[in-house]
Amino acid sequence: MRQLFGVDRQVLALALARMAESVGNSFLIVVLPLFIRSEFVSGATFGLTEVAITGIVLALFGLVNSPLQPFTGRLSDRVGRRKIFVLTGLVLIATAGIAYAFATKYWHLVGLRVIQGIAGALIIPTTVALVNDLASDDNRGGSMGTYNTFRLVGFGVGPIAGGAVVGAGPYSFELGGLAVSLSGFDAAFYFAASTALVSFLLVFFTIRDPDIEPAEPEDSSSAIRVFGRDGDGLLDPVFALGVVSFFMALGIAVFATLGGPVNERLGQGELMFGLQFAAFVLAQILLQAPIGRATDFYGRRRFILLGTVLLVPTTLAQGFVLNSWLMVFARFAQGVAGAMVFAPALALAGDLASPDESGSTLSVLTMAFGFGVAAGPLLSGFLVAYGFAVPFIFAAALAGVGAVIVVTQVEEVLDLGGPDDPKTGDAGTEPESLGGETPVDAGERGLDADADARTDGGND
């Protein structure tokens, strides 16, 4: 397996493809609110204000794709293919991006966001499953961290580029002797569609489906397993990781809708709020890959636990700080905590998944994260009426519950080797070849033989 920076080259290509798609998709976070308030869109509002319509349109992407992810993830397991789902989703993203330029009614935007939500459900769980399929136990954490880093770079660049493209319009130029004129919105929508096309070409020409056996319908169901089996624990470990991911995403998202109250409380402008919002993303970009790689050497669980514990004070602090730069620091520290949770949690879920179930297994975490991102702003908008600090107190309390769940319901499954193994300095743990045992015996979890091979360090 050819590798670069410790991960498979196809993982890097997939990460670049997701980065390109994320740039275009996150364009719309800035462009759509401006577009809704412009003269280009009108029609029935069904008694809703423009602000309410904007919130609905932006939230629809997550609200549509999150509940569909387990189904598309499981379907990719059933057919033993991931690539076709990613390509189909990218075609839908590009088509919807072009169609925005012709939208004139509010309901057009609602319909297009639903289509993009369906596209997201096709792309998100299958790309994560592809990363898992292409990774091995020795580099799964680094692969997940690298993938998330590139995706977040695209997410961070998109809104900045989107505002710049709209603001610089209209555009006039000649194309084949014809005079062409585009509004700033048209240019932004076409650019967003082009990023999906770039992503499509990258996936089409550089990614191959791994050799995995299609899952048989009778082998497992598409239902999410909630409770543990055979006395292993109250919760299934993958579901427990999903709950922790939900709490983490909710905690980081409560800040998003509080721009006005934060600016008023700290006596600052929109630019500083943008910097505070970006501090979390910056921490994720800087740390996801190295933390993910570190979990390949030192185990996943300890990072997840440390991250959930760190989420408590970093989230709580945001409800009480009275200085703008302290808020930047709190958001960055919360980003550090988030980097310790999500990529290691994906890697641990990948360790637990059998080769023919990685799509449905990992979709539990991606779905939970999507629901958390959608629920956070809704929750903070309701709770802030009881006091500025209340949303942050509530989110910090949930993070504390998440730490308890990690302690009681999540166990390490990666074989870290013995005291002479360079992957660990833990004394008293012998390699299996010398008679030692893995921290958790996959057989005791009721996993199949393929899952046993994966926890013993085998390649996908």
C-alpha positions as CSV (number, residue, x, y, z in Angstrom):
1,M,0.0,0.0,0.0
2,R,1.5,3.3,-1.1
3,Q,1.4,5.8,1.6
4,L,2.2,9.5,2.1
5,F,2.4,11.2,5.5
6,G,1.4,7.8,7.0
7,V,-1.9,7.4,5.2
8,D,-3.0,5.8,2.0
9,R,-2.7,8.0,-1.1
10,Q,-6.3,7.3,-1.9
11,V,-7.3,8.7,1.5
12,L,-5.4,11.9,0.7
13,A,-7.2,12.1,-2.7
14,L,-10.6,11.5,-1.0
15,A,-9.7,14.2,1.6
16,L,-8.9,16.7,-1.2
17,A,-12.2,15.8,-2.9
18,R,-14.2,16.5,0.3
19,M,-12.2,19.7,0.8
20,A,-13.3,20.9,-2.7
21,E,-16.9,19.9,-2.2
22,S,-16.9,21.5,1.3
23,V,-15.7,24.8,-0.1
24,G,-18.7,25.0,-2.5
25,N,-21.2,23.7,0.1
26,S,-20.1,26.1,2.8
27,F,-20.3,28.9,0.3
28,L,-24.0,28.8,0.8
29,I,-23.8,29.5,4.5
30,V,-23.0,33.1,3.6
31,V,-24.5,33.4,0.1
32,L,-28.0,32.0,0.8
33,P,-28.9,34.5,3.6
34,L,-27.8,37.3,1.3
35,F,-29.7,35.8,-1.6
36,I,-32.9,35.5,0.4
37,R,-32.8,39.1,1.4
38,S,-32.1,40.3,-2.1
39,E,-34.6,41.3,-4.8
40,F,-34.0,38.1,-6.7
41,V,-36.2,36.0,-4.5
42,S,-39.8,36.5,-3.6
43,G,-43.0,34.6,-3.1
44,A,-45.2,33.2,-0.3
45,T,-43.6,33.2,3.1
46,F,-46.5,31.2,4.8
47,G,-46.5,33.7,7.6
48,L,-42.7,33.4,8.3
49,T,-40.2,36.2,8.4
50,E,-37.2,36.3,6.1
51,V,-35.0,35.4,9.2
52,A,-37.1,32.3,9.9
53,I,-37.0,31.3,6.3
54,T,-33.3,31.7,6.2
55,G,-32.9,29.5,9.3
56,I,-35.1,26.8,7.8
57,V,-33.3,26.8,4.5
58,L,-29.9,26.6,6.2
59,A,-31.0,23.9,8.7
60,L,-32.6,21.7,6.1
61,F,-29.3,20.3,4.8
62,G,-28.5,18.8,8.2
63,L,-32.1,17.9,9.1
64,V,-32.5,15.9,5.8
65,N,-29.1,14.2,5.5
66,S,-28.6,13.2,9.2
67,P,-31.6,10.7,9.5
68,L,-30.9,9.3,6.0
69,Q,-27.2,8.5,6.7
70,P,-27.7,5.1,8.4
71,F,-29.8,4.0,5.4
72,T,-27.3,5.0,2.8
73,G,-24.4,3.7,4.8
74,R,-26.1,0.4,5.2
75,L,-27.1,0.3,1.5
76,S,-23.4,0.8,0.6
77,D,-22.6,-2.2,2.8
78,R,-25.2,-4.3,1.1
79,V,-23.9,-3.7,-2.4
80,G,-20.3,-3.7,-1.4
81,R,-19.6,-0.3,-3.1
82,R,-19.0,3.2,-1.9
83,K,-17.8,5.1,-4.9
84,I,-21.1,5.2,-6.8
85,F,-22.9,6.8,-3.8
86,V,-20.2,9.5,-3.6
87,L,-20.4,10.3,-7.3
88,T,-24.2,10.3,-7.3
89,G,-24.2,12.7,-4.4
90,L,-21.7,15.0,-6.1
91,V,-23.8,15.1,-9.2
92,L,-26.8,16.2,-7.1
93,I,-24.7,18.8,-5.3
94,A,-23.5,20.3,-8.6
95,T,-27.0,20.2,-10.2
96,A,-28.6,22.0,-7.2
97,G,-25.7,24.6,-7.2
98,I,-26.5,25.5,-10.9
99,A,-30.2,25.5,-10.2
100,Y,-29.9,28.1,-7.5
101,A,-29.0,30.7,-10.2
102,F,-32.5,30.1,-11.6
103,A,-34.4,30.1,-8.3
104,T,-36.9,33.0,-7.8
105,K,-39.2,31.7,-5.1
106,Y,-38.6,30.8,-1.5
107,W,-40.0,27.3,-2.0
108,H,-37.4,26.8,-4.8
109,L,-34.7,27.2,-2.2
110,V,-36.4,24.8,0.2
111,G,-36.6,22.2,-2.5
112,L,-33.0,22.6,-3.6
113,R,-31.7,22.3,0.0
114,V,-33.7,19.1,0.4
115,I,-31.9,17.8,-2.7
116,Q,-28.6,18.8,-1.3
117,G,-29.5,17.1,2.0
118,I,-30.1,13.9,0.1
119,A,-26.8,14.4,-1.6
120,G,-25.1,14.8,1.7
121,A,-26.6,11.6,3.0
122,L,-25.1,9.8,0.0
123,I,-21.7,11.4,0.4
124,I,-20.9,11.7,4.1
125,P,-21.2,8.2,5.5
126,T,-19.8,6.5,2.4
127,T,-16.7,8.8,2.3
128,V,-16.0,8.1,5.9
129,A,-16.6,4.3,5.3
130,L,-14.1,4.6,2.3
131,V,-11.5,6.1,4.6
132,N,-12.1,3.3,7.1
133,D,-11.9,0.6,4.3
134,L,-8.6,2.1,2.9
135,A,-7.0,2.4,6.4
136,S,-5.5,-0.3,8.6
137,D,-5.4,-0.6,12.3
138,D,-2.0,1.0,12.3
139,N,-3.1,4.2,10.6
140,R,-6.8,4.5,11.0
141,G,-6.6,7.4,13.5
142,G,-4.2,9.3,11.3
143,S,-6.4,8.6,8.2
144,M,-9.5,9.9,10.0
145,G,-7.7,13.0,11.3
146,T,-6.2,13.8,7.9
147,Y,-9.6,13.4,6.2
148,N,-11.3,15.7,8.7
149,T,-8.5,18.3,8.5
150,F,-8.9,18.7,4.8
151,R,-12.7,18.8,5.0
152,L,-12.6,21.5,7.7
153,V,-10.1,23.6,5.6
154,G,-12.8,23.6,2.9
155,F,-15.5,24.4,5.4
156,G,-13.5,27.3,6.7
157,V,-12.5,28.8,3.4
158,G,-15.9,28.5,1.8
159,P,-17.8,31.3,3.7
160,I,-14.9,33.7,3.3
161,A,-14.7,33.1,-0.5
162,G,-18.5,33.1,-0.9
163,G,-18.8,36.6,0.6
164,A,-15.9,37.8,-1.5
165,V,-17.4,36.5,-4.8
166,V,-20.8,38.0,-4.1
167,G,-19.3,41.3,-3.0
168,A,-17.1,41.6,-6.1
169,G,-20.1,41.2,-8.5
170,P,-21.5,41.8,-11.0
171,Y,-19.1,40.3,-13.6
172,S,-18.9,41.1,-17.3
173,F,-16.6,39.3,-19.7
174,E,-16.4,37.9,-23.2
175,L,-16.8,34.2,-23.9
176,G,-16.3,33.0,-27.5
177,G,-17.1,36.5,-28.8
178,L,-20.3,36.8,-26.7
179,A,-20.7,39.3,-23.9
180,V,-21.5,37.5,-20.7
181,S,-22.8,39.2,-17.5
182,L,-23.2,37.5,-14.2
183,S,-24.5,38.8,-10.9
184,G,-22.4,38.1,-7.8
185,F,-25.0,35.5,-6.7
186,D,-24.9,33.7,-10.1
187,A,-21.1,33.6,-10.0
188,A,-21.2,32.2,-6.4
189,F,-23.6,29.5,-7.4
190,Y,-21.7,28.5,-10.5
191,F,-18.5,28.5,-8.5
192,A,-20.1,26.2,-5.8
193,A,-21.2,23.8,-8.6
194,S,-17.7,23.8,-10.1
195,T,-16.2,22.7,-6.8
196,A,-18.5,19.7,-6.8
197,L,-17.3,19.0,-10.4
198,V,-13.7,19.1,-9.3
199,S,-14.6,16.7,-6.4
200,F,-16.4,14.4,-8.9
201,L,-13.3,14.2,-11.1
202,L,-11.0,13.5,-8.2
203,V,-13.2,10.7,-6.9
204,F,-13.8,9.2,-10.4
205,F,-10.2,9.1,-11.5
206,T,-8.3,8.4,-8.2
207,I,-10.6,6.4,-6.0
208,R,-11.3,2.7,-6.3
209,D,-13.7,0.6,-4.3
210,P,-11.9,-1.7,-1.8
211,D,-12.4,-5.4,-2.2
212,I,-15.1,-6.0,0.4
213,E,-17.8,-8.7,0.5
214,P,-21.3,-7.3,0.3
215,A,-23.2,-7.7,3.5
216,E,-25.9,-10.3,3.5
217,P,-29.3,-9.1,4.6
218,E,-29.6,-11.9,7.1
219,D,-26.3,-11.1,8.7
220,S,-27.4,-7.9,10.3
221,S,-30.2,-5.3,10.3
222,S,-30.1,-1.7,9.3
223,A,-31.4,-0.7,12.7
224,I,-29.0,1.1,15.0
225,R,-28.0,-1.1,17.9
226,V,-28.5,0.8,21.1
227,F,-27.8,-1.6,24.0
228,G,-24.8,-3.8,24.6
229,R,-24.9,-7.6,24.2
230,D,-23.7,-10.4,26.4
231,G,-23.3,-8.2,29.5
232,D,-20.6,-6.0,27.8
233,G,-22.2,-2.8,28.9
234,L,-25.5,-1.0,29.1
235,L,-24.9,0.7,25.7
236,D,-23.5,-0.6,22.5
237,P,-20.0,1.0,22.2
238,V,-20.7,2.5,18.8
239,F,-24.0,4.0,20.0
240,A,-22.1,5.3,23.0
241,L,-19.6,7.0,20.8
242,G,-22.5,8.4,18.8
243,V,-24.0,9.9,21.9
244,V,-20.7,11.5,22.9
245,S,-20.3,12.9,19.3
246,F,-23.8,14.4,19.5
247,F,-23.0,16.1,22.8
248,M,-19.7,17.5,21.4
249,A,-21.3,18.8,18.2
250,L,-24.2,20.4,20.2
251,G,-21.7,22.1,22.5
252,I,-19.7,23.7,19.8
253,A,-22.8,24.8,17.8
254,V,-24.6,26.7,20.6
255,F,-22.3,29.6,19.9
256,A,-23.4,29.9,16.2
257,T,-26.7,31.7,16.8
258,L,-25.6,34.0,19.6
259,G,-23.7,36.6,17.5
260,G,-25.9,39.5,18.6
261,P,-25.9,38.6,22.4
262,V,-22.1,37.9,22.3
263,N,-21.3,41.1,20.5
264,E,-23.4,43.1,22.9
265,R,-22.1,41.4,26.0
266,L,-18.4,41.8,25.0
267,G,-18.8,45.2,23.3
268,Q,-17.3,44.0,20.0
269,G,-18.1,43.9,16.3
270,E,-18.9,41.3,13.8
271,L,-15.2,40.8,12.8
272,M,-14.3,39.8,16.3
273,F,-17.2,37.4,16.5
274,G,-16.1,35.8,13.2
275,L,-12.6,35.4,14.6
276,Q,-14.1,33.7,17.7
277,F,-16.1,31.4,15.6
278,A,-13.1,30.6,13.4
279,A,-10.9,29.8,16.4
280,F,-12.6,26.5,16.9
281,V,-12.2,25.5,13.3
282,L,-8.5,26.6,13.4
283,A,-7.8,24.3,16.3
284,Q,-9.5,21.5,14.5
285,I,-7.5,22.1,11.4
286,L,-4.2,22.2,13.3
287,L,-4.7,19.2,15.6
288,Q,-7.0,16.6,14.0
289,A,-4.3,14.9,11.9
290,P,-1.6,14.8,14.6
291,I,-4.1,13.7,17.3
292,G,-5.6,11.1,15.0
293,R,-2.1,9.8,14.3
294,A,-1.2,9.7,18.0
295,T,-4.2,7.5,18.7
296,D,-2.6,4.9,16.4
297,F,0.3,4.6,18.8
298,Y,-1.3,5.3,22.2
299,G,-4.9,4.2,21.8
300,R,-8.2,6.0,21.0
301,R,-10.1,5.9,24.3
302,R,-7.7,8.0,26.4
303,F,-8.0,10.9,23.9
304,I,-11.7,10.6,23.7
305,L,-12.0,10.7,27.5
306,L,-9.6,13.6,27.8
307,G,-11.4,15.5,25.1
308,T,-14.9,15.1,26.7
309,V,-13.5,16.2,30.0
310,L,-11.9,19.2,28.5
311,L,-15.1,20.1,26.8
312,V,-16.7,20.8,30.1
313,P,-14.7,23.9,31.3
314,T,-14.0,25.2,27.7
315,T,-17.8,25.2,27.0
316,L,-18.8,26.6,30.4
317,A,-16.2,29.4,30.2
318,Q,-17.9,30.8,27.1
319,G,-20.9,31.7,29.2
320,F,-19.0,33.8,31.7
321,V,-15.9,35.4,30.0
322,L,-16.2,39.2,29.6
323,N,-13.2,39.8,27.3
324,S,-13.2,39.2,23.5
325,W,-9.7,37.7,23.4
326,L,-10.6,35.4,26.3
327,M,-13.5,34.2,24.2
328,V,-11.2,33.5,21.3
329,F,-9.0,31.5,23.7
330,A,-12.0,29.6,25.1
331,R,-13.2,28.7,21.5
332,F,-9.7,27.6,20.5
333,A,-9.5,25.4,23.6
334,Q,-12.9,23.9,22.9
335,G,-11.6,23.2,19.4
336,V,-8.6,21.3,20.9
337,A,-11.1,19.3,23.0
338,G,-13.2,18.6,19.9
339,A,-10.2,17.4,18.0
340,M,-9.6,14.8,20.7
341,V,-13.1,13.5,20.4
342,F,-14.4,13.2,16.8
343,A,-11.5,11.7,14.8
344,P,-10.5,9.2,17.5
345,A,-14.2,8.3,18.0
346,L,-14.5,7.6,14.2
347,A,-11.3,5.5,14.4
348,L,-12.5,3.5,17.4
349,A,-15.8,2.9,15.6
350,G,-13.8,1.7,12.6
351,D,-11.9,-0.7,14.9
352,L,-15.1,-2.1,16.1
353,A,-16.7,-2.4,12.6
354,S,-16.5,-5.6,10.5
355,P,-15.3,-5.0,6.9
356,D,-18.8,-5.4,5.5
357,E,-20.5,-3.1,8.0
358,S,-18.3,0.0,8.2
359,G,-20.9,2.1,6.3
360,S,-23.7,1.5,8.7
361,T,-21.4,1.5,11.8
362,L,-19.7,4.8,11.0
363,S,-22.9,6.4,9.9
364,V,-24.1,6.3,13.6
365,L,-21.3,8.9,14.4
366,T,-21.7,11.0,11.3
367,M,-25.5,11.1,11.9
368,A,-25.1,12.0,15.5
369,F,-22.7,14.8,14.7
370,G,-25.1,16.2,12.1
371,F,-28.0,16.2,14.6
372,G,-25.8,17.9,17.2
373,V,-24.8,20.7,14.8
374,A,-28.5,21.2,13.9
375,A,-29.7,21.0,17.6
376,G,-27.1,23.3,19.1
377,P,-28.4,26.6,17.5
378,L,-32.0,25.7,18.1
379,L,-31.3,24.9,21.7
380,S,-29.3,28.1,22.3
381,G,-31.9,30.2,20.7
382,F,-34.5,28.9,23.2
383,L,-32.3,28.8,26.4
384,V,-30.7,32.2,26.0
385,A,-34.0,33.7,27.0
386,Y,-33.3,32.4,30.6
387,G,-29.8,34.0,30.7
388,F,-26.8,34.3,28.5
389,A,-24.8,31.6,30.3
390,V,-27.7,29.0,30.3
391,P,-27.0,27.5,26.9
392,F,-23.3,27.0,27.7
393,I,-24.1,25.6,31.2
394,F,-26.5,23.1,29.6
395,A,-24.0,22.1,26.9
396,A,-21.2,21.7,29.5
397,A,-23.4,19.5,31.6
398,L,-24.0,17.3,28.5
399,A,-20.3,17.1,27.9
400,G,-19.9,15.9,31.5
401,V,-22.5,13.2,30.9
402,G,-20.4,12.3,27.8
403,A,-17.3,11.8,29.9
404,V,-19.2,9.4,32.2
405,I,-20.4,7.5,29.1
406,V,-16.8,7.1,27.9
407,V,-15.6,5.9,31.3
408,T,-18.4,3.4,31.7
409,Q,-19.4,2.3,28.2
410,V,-16.4,2.6,25.9
411,E,-13.3,0.4,26.0
412,E,-10.1,0.3,24.0
413,V,-10.0,-2.4,21.2
414,L,-6.7,-1.5,19.6
415,D,-3.8,-3.8,20.4
416,L,-1.1,-1.5,21.7
417,G,1.6,-4.2,22.0
418,G,4.0,-4.8,24.8
419,P,6.5,-2.6,26.7
420,D,9.1,-3.0,23.9
421,D,6.6,-2.0,21.2
422,P,7.4,1.5,19.9
423,K,3.7,2.2,19.7
424,T,3.3,2.2,23.5
425,G,5.2,2.7,26.6
426,D,2.6,1.0,28.8
427,A,4.2,-1.6,31.0
428,G,2.6,-4.9,31.7
429,T,0.9,-5.4,28.3
430,E,2.3,-8.2,26.3
431,P,1.9,-8.7,22.6
432,E,-0.6,-11.5,21.6
433,S,2.3,-13.5,20.1
434,L,3.7,-13.8,23.7
435,G,0.4,-14.8,25.3
436,G,-0.9,-11.3,26.1
437,E,-4.5,-10.2,25.3
438,T,-5.9,-7.2,23.6
439,P,-7.5,-4.6,26.0
440,V,-10.9,-5.9,24.9
441,D,-11.4,-9.3,23.2
442,A,-13.5,-8.7,20.1
443,G,-14.9,-12.2,20.4
444,E,-16.4,-11.3,23.8
445,R,-18.3,-8.5,22.0
446,G,-20.0,-10.9,19.8
447,L,-18.3,-9.6,16.7
448,D,-17.6,-11.9,13.7
449,A,-14.2,-13.3,12.7
450,D,-13.5,-10.4,10.4
451,A,-13.9,-8.0,13.2
452,D,-11.5,-10.1,15.3
453,A,-8.9,-9.8,12.6
454,R,-9.3,-6.0,12.5
455,T,-8.8,-5.6,16.2
456,D,-5.7,-7.9,16.0
457,G,-4.0,-5.3,13.7
458,G,-5.0,-6.8,10.3
459,N,-5.5,-4.6,7.3
460,D,-8.9,-3.9,5.8
